[in-house]
């Protein structure tokens, strides 16, 4: 791994988790040369820029999460415009449920949180666990940051003009642009540490894994089931926000004042990704999908083996420290 630049790994790992493992782009779509080029330029550039900005500002995970929210708004709102398009292919019931004033509100909220956690933060977690000795270093110089920014801008413009013909109303689109800038400004001004705690509980890594799995399971349960059973829209959105905030509080509580170990971080991420690993063969066998999910079982198996290998690597390193 030392021969491969960590930024290059992150460049391809971000779309592999955000699109491939999640099932949004099954292997036939993901490994299409043009699709892989586009998704890597989008997700990879976004993840690298988020990490480098947070490190440059001498801030870490809270800031990365907020910048991840900004990325989610850029991709879904400014680029593919799924925030507004009632006929977006993945919406389903959410094209009606939670739609008001030309905006798919429930979809917008869930997708923004999804990208912040699974497309941006988790890939950064994993690559920093792969390269612990370079965790505190910049992976991209100033010229590289400019190049990635221009690449991300080019992909967003391409997506806006060519992925769909839908053109959103001007006012909601401008508000989305303002929200993106606002999230960036918020991330820039966030403190390096959120709060000081008085107690320091001791929990095993297993609990971090359970929290990661439960957090993902409940999040997607709300996303899929609440609209089907007719839960009021505002209650669904409020519950989603409160659940995300509760997971953050629980993880912060379990980490203690001394911080959390790499084994704890990996357990949390592995628990979250286990949901997608278990879902992979189910999605491949599902007959209701309009696309071709062939190969998803192998994707889930590859992800499982990768996490097992990384756990062994992390435990060996920690035992030798």
DOMI-447827 format. One line per 2 residues: number of its first residue (from 1); their letters; for each residue x, y, z of C-alpha. Coordinates in steps of 0.25 Angstrom, whole numbers, padded with zeros to 4 digits. Each point is the difference from the previous one (the first is absolute). Layout:
% DOMI-447827
NUM = A = X Y Z | ...
This chain:
% DOMI-447827
1 = XX = 0000 0000 0000 | 0012 0009 0002
3 = XX = 0002 0001 -0014 | -0013 0005 -0004
5 = XX = -0003 0015 0004 | -0012 0000 0010
7 = XX = -0007 0011 -0008 | -0001 -0009 -0012
9 = XX = -0006 -0011 0009 | -0010 0010 0006
11 = XX = -0003 0004 -0015 | -0005 -0013 -0003
13 = XX = -0005 -0005 0013 | -0010 0011 0002
15 = XX = -0008 -0004 -0012 | 0002 -0014 0003
17 = XX = -0008 0001 0013 | -0009 0011 -0004
19 = XX = -0005 -0006 -0013 | 0005 -0014 -0002
21 = XX = -0002 -0007 0014 | -0012 0008 0003
23 = XX = -0006 -0006 -0013 | -0003 0013 -0006
25 = XX = 0009 -0003 -0012 | 0001 -0016 -0001
27 = XX = 0013 -0005 -0006 | -0005 0000 -0014
29 = XX = -0002 0015 0001 | 0011 0003 0010
31 = XX = 0011 -0006 -0008 | -0004 0006 -0013
33 = XX = 0012 0008 -0004 | -0008 0013 -0002
35 = XX = -0008 -0002 0013 | 0012 -0003 0008
37 = XX = 0007 0012 -0005 | -0011 0009 0003
39 = XX = -0003 -0006 0014 | 0014 0000 0004
41 = XX = 0002 0015 -0005 | -0013 0003 0008
43 = XX = 0001 -0008 0013 | 0015 -0001 0001
45 = XX = 0003 0015 -0003 | -0011 0004 0011
47 = XX = 0006 -0010 0010 | 0014 0005 -0002
49 = XX = -0004 0015 0001 | -0008 -0002 0012
51 = XX = 0012 -0007 0008 | 0010 0010 -0005
53 = XX = -0008 0012 0004 | -0003 -0006 0014
55 = XX = 0015 -0003 0002 | 0004 0014 -0005
57 = XX = -0009 0006 0010 | 0005 -0008 0011
59 = XX = -0013 -0007 0002 | -0005 -0014 -0001
61 = XX = -0013 -0009 0000 | -0011 0010 0003
63 = XX = 0005 0010 -0011 | 0001 -0012 -0009
65 = XX = -0014 -0004 0002 | -0005 0014 -0002
67 = XX = 0008 0001 -0013 | -0005 -0013 -0004
69 = XX = -0014 0006 0001 | 0004 0011 -0009
71 = XX = 0005 -0011 -0010 | -0013 -0007 0001
73 = XX = -0007 0013 -0004 | 0009 0002 -0011
75 = XX = -0002 -0014 -0006 | -0015 -0002 0002
77 = XX = -0004 0015 -0001 | 0009 0007 -0009
79 = XX = 0005 -0011 -0009 | -0011 -0011 -0003
81 = XX = -0011 0009 0006 | -0007 -0011 0007
83 = XX = -0004 0009 0011 | -0010 0006 -0010
85 = XX = -0003 -0009 -0011 | -0013 -0008 0003
87 = XX = 0003 -0010 -0011 | 0014 -0004 0005
89 = XX = 0002 -0015 -0002 | 0003 -0003 0015
91 = XX = -0011 0008 0007 | -0011 -0010 0000
93 = XX = -0010 0004 0010 | 0009 0012 0004
95 = XX = -0004 0007 -0013 | -0013 0002 0007
97 = XX = 0002 -0002 0015 | 0007 0013 0005
99 = XX = -0001 0008 -0012 | -0004 0014 0002
101 = XX = 0003 0013 -0008 | 0008 -0007 -0011
103 = XX = 0009 -0007 0010 | 0001 -0015 0004
105 = XX = 0003 0003 0015 | 0000 -0014 0006
107 = XX = 0009 -0005 -0012 | 0009 0012 0001
109 = XX = 0002 -0001 0015 | 0003 -0015 0000
111 = XX = 0010 0001 -0012 | 0007 0011 0006
113 = XX = 0003 -0008 0013 | 0003 -0012 -0008
115 = XX = 0011 0007 -0008 | 0006 0007 0012
117 = XX = 0001 -0014 0007 | 0002 -0011 -0010
119 = XX = 0006 0007 -0012 | 0010 0010 0007
121 = XX = 0002 -0003 0015 | 0001 -0015 0000
123 = XX = 0010 -0001 -0012 | 0009 0010 0007
125 = XX = -0001 -0008 0012 | 0004 -0013 -0007
127 = XX = 0012 0007 -0008 | 0006 0006 0012
129 = XX = -0001 -0014 0007 | 0008 -0005 -0012
131 = XX = 0010 0011 0001 | 0001 0003 0015
133 = XX = 0014 0006 -0001 | -0005 0010 -0010
135 = XX = -0013 0004 0007 | 0005 0013 0005
137 = XX = 0006 0004 -0014 | -0005 0007 -0012
139 = XX = -0002 -0010 -0011 | -0002 0011 -0011
141 = XX = 0008 0013 -0002 | -0006 0013 -0004
143 = XX = 0000 -0003 -0015 | -0007 -0013 0002
145 = XX = -0011 0007 0008 | -0002 0009 -0012
147 = XX = 0000 -0011 -0010 | -0010 -0008 0008
149 = XX = -0009 0012 0002 | 0000 0003 -0014
151 = XX = -0003 -0015 -0003 | -0012 0000 0010
153 = XX = -0005 0012 -0007 | 0001 -0006 -0013
155 = XX = -0007 -0012 0004 | -0011 0008 0007
157 = XX = -0003 0008 -0013 | 0000 -0012 -0009
159 = XX = -0010 -0007 0009 | -0009 0013 0001
161 = XX = 0000 0001 -0016 | 0001 -0014 -0004
163 = XX = -0005 -0011 0010 | -0014 0005 -0001
165 = XX = -0008 0010 -0008 | -0007 0005 0013
167 = XX = 0002 0014 0004 | -0004 0004 0014
169 = XX = -0007 0013 0003 | 0010 0011 0002
171 = XX = -0004 0004 0014 | 0002 -0014 0007
173 = XX = 0012 -0002 -0008 | 0007 0013 0005
175 = XX = -0004 -0003 0014 | 0007 -0013 -0001
177 = XX = 0012 0007 -0005 | -0001 0009 0012
179 = XX = -0001 -0012 0009 | 0012 -0006 -0005
181 = XX = 0008 0013 0002 | -0006 0001 0014
183 = XX = 0004 -0015 0004 | 0014 0003 -0005
185 = XX = 0001 0013 0009 | -0006 -0008 0011
187 = XX = 0011 -0010 -0001 | 0011 0010 -0001
189 = XX = -0005 0007 0013 | -0002 -0013 0008
191 = XX = 0008 -0002 0013 | 0011 -0010 -0001
193 = XX = -0007 -0007 0012 | -0015 0000 0003
195 = XX = -0001 -0002 0015 | 0008 -0005 0012
197 = XX = -0005 -0012 0007 | 0001 -0003 0015
199 = XX = -0001 -0015 0000 | 0007 -0011 -0008
201 = XX = -0007 -0013 -0002 | 0007 -0012 -0005
203 = XX = -0007 -0008 -0011 | 0005 -0011 -0009
205 = XX = 0002 0002 -0015 | -0012 -0010 -0002
207 = XX = -0009 0011 0005 | 0005 0010 -0010
209 = XX = -0003 -0011 -0011 | -0014 -0001 0006
211 = XX = -0003 0015 0000 | 0005 0001 -0015
213 = XX = -0009 -0012 -0004 | -0012 0005 0008
215 = XX = 0002 0014 -0005 | 0000 -0004 -0015
217 = XX = -0012 -0010 0002 | -0009 0010 0007
219 = XX = 0004 0011 -0010 | -0004 -0008 -0012
221 = XX = -0012 -0005 0007 | -0005 0014 0001
223 = XX = 0003 0003 -0014 | -0007 -0012 -0006
225 = XX = -0011 -0004 0010 | -0005 0014 0006
227 = XX = -0005 0005 -0014 | -0007 -0014 -0002
229 = XX = -0008 0000 0013 | -0004 0015 -0001
231 = XX = 0009 0006 0011 | -0002 0015 0000
233 = XX = 0010 0007 -0009 | 0005 0009 0011
235 = XX = 0001 -0011 0010 | 0008 -0008 -0010
237 = XX = 0010 0011 -0002 | 0001 0004 0014
239 = XX = 0003 -0015 0004 | 0011 -0001 -0010
241 = XX = 0007 0012 0005 | -0002 -0004 0015
243 = XX = 0005 -0014 -0003 | 0013 0005 -0007
245 = XX = 0002 0010 0011 | -0002 -0012 0010
247 = XX = 0010 -0009 -0007 | 0011 0012 0001
249 = XX = -0003 0002 0015 | 0001 -0015 0003
251 = XX = 0013 -0002 -0008 | 0006 0012 0007
253 = XX = -0005 -0005 0014 | 0006 -0014 -0003
255 = XX = 0014 0006 -0005 | 0003 0006 0014
257 = XX = 0008 0012 0002 | 0013 -0007 -0004
259 = XX = -0006 -0002 -0014 | -0003 -0013 -0007
261 = XX = 0010 -0010 -0005 | 0002 -0004 -0015
263 = XX = -0007 -0013 0003 | -0012 0007 0005
265 = XX = -0001 0009 -0012 | 0001 -0013 -0009
267 = XX = -0010 -0007 0008 | -0010 0012 -0002
269 = XX = 0003 0001 -0015 | -0001 -0015 -0001
271 = XX = -0013 -0001 0007 | -0006 0011 -0009
273 = XX = 0005 -0007 -0013 | -0005 -0014 0005
275 = XX = -0014 0005 -0003 | 0004 0001 -0015
277 = XX = 0008 -0013 0000 | -0013 -0007 0005
279 = XX = -0008 0007 -0010 | 0009 -0003 -0012
281 = XX = -0005 -0014 -0003 | -0014 0004 0003
283 = XX = 0000 0011 -0011 | 0006 -0010 -0010
285 = XX = -0011 -0009 0002 | -0011 0010 0000
287 = XX = -0009 0000 -0012 | -0005 0014 0001
289 = XX = 0012 0008 -0003 | 0000 0006 -0014
291 = XX = 0015 -0001 -0001 | 0009 -0012 -0001
293 = XX = 0005 -0003 0014 | 0009 -0012 -0004
295 = XX = 0013 -0001 0008 | -0005 0007 0012
297 = XX = 0002 -0012 0009 | 0015 0000 -0004
299 = XX = 0000 0015 0003 | -0005 -0003 0014
301 = XX = 0010 -0012 0002 | 0012 0009 -0005
303 = XX = -0004 0011 0010 | -0001 -0010 0011
305 = XX = 0014 -0006 -0003 | 0005 0014 -0001
307 = XX = -0005 0004 0014 | 0005 -0014 0006
309 = XX = 0014 0003 -0006 | 0000 0014 0005
311 = XX = -0004 -0004 0014 | 0011 -0010 0001
313 = XX = 0010 0011 -0005 | -0005 0010 0010
315 = XX = 0001 -0010 0011 | 0014 -0004 -0003
317 = XX = 0004 0014 -0001 | -0007 0004 0013
319 = XX = 0006 -0012 0008 | 0014 0004 -0005
321 = X = -0001 0015 0005
